[in-house]
Amino acid sequence: MAVLHAWRAARVTPLGELHAPPRMTAVLIRLVVQVVLVASLWSGLYAHSGPTAGLSREQAITYAVLAVLASRLRELDQYAGRDTVLQHMHFGTIVYWYLRPLPPARYHALRALGEQVYGAAWALAGYAVCLAVGVVEPPGSAAVAGVFVLSLLLGQLILYFIMLLIDQWCFWMLRNSSAVLILIFAQNLLSGVYAPLWFFPDWFRTMSTFLPFQATLSVPLSLYIGRIRPADAGEQLAIQAGWVVVLFLFTRFLWRRAARRVVSQGG
């Protein structure tokens, strides 16, 4: 029975996508356009120059394309399924999270896991195509591939807990729309989605080391393209694991406090 409950929770958002073919078509078109544009952009930037900031043309393109593909891991339309914390708080249905067989924290995590698996299918399919046509380079070795996968998993855990913090914000402020917009911008900027962090000033890179954002994407991609050597991966993986532990404990504490603040607004 527990497995059945977990399966039903995990498929909530992916089912909303699979039952909306036009939305899937739009996702495919947007993903193709993004890959083509970033590959063309970095090809043009390196057309008349050699390695920049320690990055060759092939490394830069690989990094940029992988950053686009990685963004598909957590880009599902939760609003379509009307199952966001914000919507539940607004309509007063958040109380049902506390009446289900699954605790709210577990339900939220399982739903995110389903989204992650669905997003990973898109990312892997895109990666296979880009690898086949030569847009991205393969990892330098099996060791590089191994630490990259481990680092990416840790990075996605960190990103989940960051997003969870924004959801939990609703229990105190009722709405988190502005916080989500700020977070998306901060995440894309400080994790190296817009551009690798090595192109930013020293003070910016120093500041980012004290925040969890670069551990979500910049570190895994740096390992993949060889910017961080496998021999130096241990320290980065330890930092990522540390962020996972800290954020897990903090969000667990907030779940306990949130139960005391359940408010029905509207429903």
C-alpha beads as a LAMMPS data file, in Angstrom:
LAMMPS data file: protein, C-alpha beads

267 atoms
266 bonds

1 atom types
1 bond types

-500.0 500.0 xlo xhi
-500.0 500.0 ylo yhi
-500.0 500.0 zlo zhi

Masses

1 110.0

Atoms # bond

1 1 1 0.000 0.000 0.000
2 1 1 2.838 2.386 0.852
3 1 1 4.419 1.724 -2.543
4 1 1 1.091 2.473 -4.255
5 1 1 0.737 5.773 -2.390
6 1 1 4.306 6.684 -3.330
7 1 1 3.690 5.857 -7.010
8 1 1 0.528 7.955 -7.129
9 1 1 2.290 10.920 -5.552
10 1 1 5.302 10.697 -7.842
11 1 1 3.245 10.737 -11.042
12 1 1 1.080 13.793 -10.264
13 1 1 2.918 16.406 -12.333
14 1 1 4.277 14.104 -15.091
15 1 1 0.733 12.896 -15.802
16 1 1 -0.332 16.484 -16.334
17 1 1 2.390 16.834 -18.942
18 1 1 1.750 13.517 -20.680
19 1 1 -1.955 14.305 -21.058
20 1 1 -1.203 17.622 -22.751
21 1 1 0.542 16.880 -26.094
22 1 1 0.588 20.562 -27.160
23 1 1 2.542 21.398 -24.018
24 1 1 5.054 18.633 -24.721
25 1 1 5.440 19.891 -28.286
26 1 1 6.110 23.390 -26.977
27 1 1 8.732 22.027 -24.577
28 1 1 10.462 20.167 -27.416
29 1 1 10.531 23.222 -29.665
30 1 1 11.808 25.461 -26.883
31 1 1 14.526 22.979 -25.947
32 1 1 15.722 22.640 -29.540
33 1 1 15.763 26.418 -30.020
34 1 1 17.666 26.960 -26.771
35 1 1 20.307 24.373 -27.660
36 1 1 20.794 25.773 -31.150
37 1 1 21.014 29.351 -29.894
38 1 1 23.517 28.737 -27.085
39 1 1 25.673 26.523 -29.310
40 1 1 25.677 29.216 -32.006
41 1 1 26.381 31.962 -29.477
42 1 1 29.434 30.310 -27.964
43 1 1 30.682 29.199 -31.385
44 1 1 30.522 32.819 -32.504
45 1 1 32.263 34.106 -29.381
46 1 1 35.170 31.720 -29.922
47 1 1 35.295 32.102 -33.697
48 1 1 38.256 34.504 -33.646
49 1 1 39.873 33.754 -30.301
50 1 1 41.654 30.960 -28.493
51 1 1 40.918 29.583 -25.036
52 1 1 39.318 32.169 -22.760
53 1 1 39.220 31.990 -18.950
54 1 1 40.847 28.574 -19.258
55 1 1 37.999 27.325 -21.448
56 1 1 38.355 26.075 -25.012
57 1 1 35.647 26.478 -27.633
58 1 1 34.531 22.855 -27.292
59 1 1 34.429 23.061 -23.506
60 1 1 32.415 26.273 -23.576
61 1 1 29.828 24.877 -25.988
62 1 1 29.576 21.626 -24.059
63 1 1 29.092 23.512 -20.800
64 1 1 26.421 25.816 -22.252
65 1 1 24.436 23.030 -23.912
66 1 1 24.566 20.809 -20.836
67 1 1 23.356 23.755 -18.738
68 1 1 20.316 24.069 -21.010
69 1 1 19.612 20.332 -20.817
70 1 1 20.039 20.315 -17.042
71 1 1 17.436 23.053 -16.752
72 1 1 14.855 20.537 -18.016
73 1 1 15.283 18.479 -14.838
74 1 1 13.036 20.794 -12.819
75 1 1 11.009 22.787 -15.351
76 1 1 7.562 21.250 -15.164
77 1 1 4.311 23.186 -15.043
78 1 1 3.076 22.424 -11.524
79 1 1 0.387 25.091 -11.835
80 1 1 -1.408 23.062 -14.503
81 1 1 -1.926 20.272 -11.978
82 1 1 -3.036 22.785 -9.318
83 1 1 -0.778 21.087 -6.838
84 1 1 1.628 23.839 -5.816
85 1 1 1.868 24.920 -2.194
86 1 1 0.901 28.447 -3.267
87 1 1 -2.343 27.236 -4.872
88 1 1 -3.211 25.018 -1.920
89 1 1 -2.633 27.877 0.501
90 1 1 -4.802 30.196 -1.592
91 1 1 -7.718 27.783 -1.982
92 1 1 -7.481 26.414 1.541
93 1 1 -6.786 22.862 0.374
94 1 1 -3.378 22.634 2.032
95 1 1 -5.152 20.978 4.960
96 1 1 -5.609 17.834 2.854
97 1 1 -1.830 17.384 2.794
98 1 1 -2.116 16.724 6.506
99 1 1 -5.026 14.275 6.148
100 1 1 -3.476 11.987 3.539
101 1 1 -1.778 8.671 4.365
102 1 1 1.541 10.263 3.355
103 1 1 3.046 13.005 5.546
104 1 1 3.356 16.384 3.731
105 1 1 7.159 16.259 3.659
106 1 1 7.174 12.802 2.085
107 1 1 4.443 13.682 -0.403
108 1 1 6.331 16.800 -1.498
109 1 1 9.550 14.799 -1.915
110 1 1 7.889 11.988 -3.872
111 1 1 6.164 14.421 -6.184
112 1 1 9.498 16.146 -6.816
113 1 1 11.092 12.754 -7.489
114 1 1 8.515 12.020 -10.178
115 1 1 9.166 15.391 -11.763
116 1 1 12.896 14.714 -11.633
117 1 1 12.588 11.346 -13.377
118 1 1 10.362 12.826 -16.077
119 1 1 12.713 15.768 -16.567
120 1 1 15.713 13.423 -16.647
121 1 1 14.122 11.531 -19.556
122 1 1 13.996 14.772 -21.546
123 1 1 17.549 15.705 -20.561
124 1 1 18.969 12.264 -21.409
125 1 1 17.216 12.205 -24.775
126 1 1 18.575 15.664 -25.576
127 1 1 22.045 14.681 -24.397
128 1 1 22.052 11.558 -26.581
129 1 1 21.077 13.592 -29.654
130 1 1 23.637 16.338 -28.958
131 1 1 26.341 13.750 -28.353
132 1 1 25.483 11.910 -31.564
133 1 1 25.662 15.041 -33.722
134 1 1 28.811 16.309 -32.035
135 1 1 27.377 19.354 -30.305
136 1 1 28.746 18.236 -26.940
137 1 1 31.877 16.287 -26.127
138 1 1 31.775 13.003 -24.201
139 1 1 33.297 12.884 -20.691
140 1 1 37.045 12.489 -20.609
141 1 1 36.963 9.109 -18.868
142 1 1 34.753 6.722 -16.929
143 1 1 35.991 8.318 -13.684
144 1 1 34.917 11.754 -14.913
145 1 1 31.505 10.395 -15.886
146 1 1 31.111 8.770 -12.479
147 1 1 31.940 11.845 -10.400
148 1 1 29.820 13.982 -12.726
149 1 1 26.740 11.820 -12.170
150 1 1 27.297 11.763 -8.403
151 1 1 27.846 15.517 -8.302
152 1 1 24.767 16.134 -10.458
153 1 1 22.618 14.048 -8.107
154 1 1 23.896 15.992 -5.101
155 1 1 23.321 19.243 -6.976
156 1 1 19.725 18.318 -7.728
157 1 1 19.156 17.459 -4.080
158 1 1 20.437 20.897 -3.111
159 1 1 18.176 22.518 -5.690
160 1 1 15.194 20.550 -4.393
161 1 1 15.752 21.771 -0.850
162 1 1 16.155 25.362 -2.066
163 1 1 12.852 25.127 -3.933
164 1 1 11.295 23.506 -0.881
165 1 1 12.344 26.494 1.223
166 1 1 10.467 28.777 -1.175
167 1 1 7.395 26.551 -0.948
168 1 1 7.596 26.563 2.836
169 1 1 7.736 30.357 2.719
170 1 1 4.013 30.233 1.859
171 1 1 3.172 28.978 5.330
172 1 1 4.320 32.321 6.697
173 1 1 3.627 34.746 3.836
174 1 1 0.810 32.916 1.954
175 1 1 2.317 33.887 -1.424
176 1 1 5.758 33.188 -2.850
177 1 1 5.474 34.453 -6.450
178 1 1 8.035 37.233 -6.007
179 1 1 10.363 34.941 -4.079
180 1 1 10.211 32.369 -6.885
181 1 1 11.137 34.963 -9.517
182 1 1 14.065 36.162 -7.401
183 1 1 15.178 32.605 -6.779
184 1 1 15.059 31.644 -10.454
185 1 1 17.203 34.627 -11.377
186 1 1 19.656 34.015 -8.515
187 1 1 19.850 30.313 -9.299
188 1 1 20.522 30.850 -13.003
189 1 1 23.083 33.577 -12.342
190 1 1 24.968 32.085 -9.404
191 1 1 24.912 28.494 -10.622
192 1 1 26.469 29.350 -13.973
193 1 1 23.456 28.793 -16.234
194 1 1 23.804 32.144 -17.990
195 1 1 27.595 31.859 -18.235
196 1 1 30.358 29.901 -16.485
197 1 1 31.338 31.538 -13.218
198 1 1 34.969 31.858 -14.363
199 1 1 33.949 34.777 -16.578
200 1 1 32.753 36.791 -13.573
201 1 1 34.926 39.080 -11.395
202 1 1 36.877 37.616 -8.479
203 1 1 34.598 39.195 -5.857
204 1 1 31.559 37.590 -7.512
205 1 1 33.149 34.145 -7.548
206 1 1 34.210 34.542 -3.922
207 1 1 30.687 35.513 -2.894
208 1 1 29.192 32.545 -4.732
209 1 1 31.360 30.102 -2.770
210 1 1 29.406 30.989 0.382
211 1 1 26.064 30.196 -1.270
212 1 1 24.647 26.827 -2.326
213 1 1 23.759 27.808 -5.884
214 1 1 27.014 26.970 -7.638
215 1 1 26.899 23.509 -6.068
216 1 1 23.676 22.788 -7.973
217 1 1 25.056 23.064 -11.513
218 1 1 28.430 24.782 -11.878
219 1 1 30.318 22.088 -9.959
220 1 1 28.863 19.099 -11.873
221 1 1 29.426 20.737 -15.259
222 1 1 32.938 21.813 -14.266
223 1 1 33.708 18.189 -13.478
224 1 1 32.277 17.055 -16.808
225 1 1 34.294 19.403 -19.010
226 1 1 37.505 18.935 -16.998
227 1 1 37.643 22.316 -15.317
228 1 1 37.752 20.431 -12.011
229 1 1 39.954 17.344 -12.139
230 1 1 38.675 14.029 -10.757
231 1 1 41.519 14.117 -8.212
232 1 1 40.081 17.374 -6.813
233 1 1 36.471 16.214 -6.919
234 1 1 36.453 14.925 -3.352
235 1 1 36.464 18.391 -1.817
236 1 1 33.668 19.623 -4.057
237 1 1 31.550 16.530 -3.403
238 1 1 32.065 16.992 0.341
239 1 1 30.875 20.603 0.093
240 1 1 27.808 19.502 -1.852
241 1 1 27.047 16.789 0.696
242 1 1 27.430 19.359 3.471
243 1 1 24.870 21.632 1.830
244 1 1 22.475 18.693 1.456
245 1 1 22.712 17.903 5.181
246 1 1 22.310 21.538 6.269
247 1 1 19.336 22.183 3.992
248 1 1 17.700 18.879 4.900
249 1 1 17.850 19.630 8.617
250 1 1 16.616 23.185 8.119
251 1 1 13.658 22.211 5.896
252 1 1 12.745 19.397 8.277
253 1 1 12.634 21.926 11.097
254 1 1 10.416 24.211 8.988
255 1 1 7.995 21.381 8.175
256 1 1 7.390 20.940 11.887
257 1 1 6.797 24.650 12.387
258 1 1 4.631 24.917 9.258
259 1 1 2.060 22.460 10.610
260 1 1 1.233 25.000 13.308
261 1 1 0.556 27.713 10.747
262 1 1 -1.839 26.020 8.332
263 1 1 -4.296 28.707 7.212
264 1 1 -7.296 28.287 4.908
265 1 1 -7.648 31.286 2.622
266 1 1 -10.558 31.157 0.227
267 1 1 -11.434 27.424 0.164

Bonds

1 1 1 2
2 1 2 3
3 1 3 4
4 1 4 5
5 1 5 6
6 1 6 7
7 1 7 8
8 1 8 9
9 1 9 10
10 1 10 11
11 1 11 12
12 1 12 13
13 1 13 14
14 1 14 15
15 1 15 16
16 1 16 17
17 1 17 18
18 1 18 19
19 1 19 20
20 1 20 21
21 1 21 22
22 1 22 23
23 1 23 24
24 1 24 25
25 1 25 26
26 1 26 27
27 1 27 28
28 1 28 29
29 1 29 30
30 1 30 31
31 1 31 32
32 1 32 33
33 1 33 34
34 1 34 35
35 1 35 36
36 1 36 37
37 1 37 38
38 1 38 39
39 1 39 40
40 1 40 41
41 1 41 42
42 1 42 43
43 1 43 44
44 1 44 45
45 1 45 46
46 1 46 47
47 1 47 48
48 1 48 49
49 1 49 50
50 1 50 51
51 1 51 52
52 1 52 53
53 1 53 54
54 1 54 55
55 1 55 56
56 1 56 57
57 1 57 58
58 1 58 59
59 1 59 60
60 1 60 61
61 1 61 62
62 1 62 63
63 1 63 64
64 1 64 65
65 1 65 66
66 1 66 67
67 1 67 68
68 1 68 69
69 1 69 70
70 1 70 71
71 1 71 72
72 1 72 73
73 1 73 74
74 1 74 75
75 1 75 76
76 1 76 77
77 1 77 78
78 1 78 79
79 1 79 80
80 1 80 81
81 1 81 82
82 1 82 83
83 1 83 84
84 1 84 85
85 1 85 86
86 1 86 87
87 1 87 88
88 1 88 89
89 1 89 90
90 1 90 91
91 1 91 92
92 1 92 93
93 1 93 94
94 1 94 95
95 1 95 96
96 1 96 97
97 1 97 98
98 1 98 99
99 1 99 100
100 1 100 101
101 1 101 102
102 1 102 103
103 1 103 104
104 1 104 105
105 1 105 106
106 1 106 107
107 1 107 108
108 1 108 109
109 1 109 110
110 1 110 111
111 1 111 112
112 1 112 113
113 1 113 114
114 1 114 115
115 1 115 116
116 1 116 117
117 1 117 118
118 1 118 119
119 1 119 120
120 1 120 121
121 1 121 122
122 1 122 123
123 1 123 124
124 1 124 125
125 1 125 126
126 1 126 127
127 1 127 128
128 1 128 129
129 1 129 130
130 1 130 131
131 1 131 132
132 1 132 133
133 1 133 134
134 1 134 135
135 1 135 136
136 1 136 137
137 1 137 138
138 1 138 139
139 1 139 140
140 1 140 141
141 1 141 142
142 1 142 143
143 1 143 144
144 1 144 145
145 1 145 146
146 1 146 147
147 1 147 148
148 1 148 149
149 1 149 150
150 1 150 151
151 1 151 152
152 1 152 153
153 1 153 154
154 1 154 155
155 1 155 156
156 1 156 157
157 1 157 158
158 1 158 159
159 1 159 160
160 1 160 161
161 1 161 162
162 1 162 163
163 1 163 164
164 1 164 165
165 1 165 166
166 1 166 167
167 1 167 168
168 1 168 169
169 1 169 170
170 1 170 171
171 1 171 172
172 1 172 173
173 1 173 174
174 1 174 175
175 1 175 176
176 1 176 177
177 1 177 178
178 1 178 179
179 1 179 180
180 1 180 181
181 1 181 182
182 1 182 183
183 1 183 184
184 1 184 185
185 1 185 186
186 1 186 187
187 1 187 188
188 1 188 189
189 1 189 190
190 1 190 191
191 1 191 192
192 1 192 193
193 1 193 194
194 1 194 195
195 1 195 196
196 1 196 197
197 1 197 198
198 1 198 199
199 1 199 200
200 1 200 201
201 1 201 202
202 1 202 203
203 1 203 204
204 1 204 205
205 1 205 206
206 1 206 207
207 1 207 208
208 1 208 209
209 1 209 210
210 1 210 211
211 1 211 212
212 1 212 213
213 1 213 214
214 1 214 215
215 1 215 216
216 1 216 217
217 1 217 218
218 1 218 219
219 1 219 220
220 1 220 221
221 1 221 222
222 1 222 223
223 1 223 224
224 1 224 225
225 1 225 226
226 1 226 227
227 1 227 228
228 1 228 229
229 1 229 230
230 1 230 231
231 1 231 232
232 1 232 233
233 1 233 234
234 1 234 235
235 1 235 236
236 1 236 237
237 1 237 238
238 1 238 239
239 1 239 240
240 1 240 241
241 1 241 242
242 1 242 243
243 1 243 244
244 1 244 245
245 1 245 246
246 1 246 247
247 1 247 248
248 1 248 249
249 1 249 250
250 1 250 251
251 1 251 252
252 1 252 253
253 1 253 254
254 1 254 255
255 1 255 256
256 1 256 257
257 1 257 258
258 1 258 259
259 1 259 260
260 1 260 261
261 1 261 262
262 1 262 263
263 1 263 264
264 1 264 265
265 1 265 266
266 1 266 267
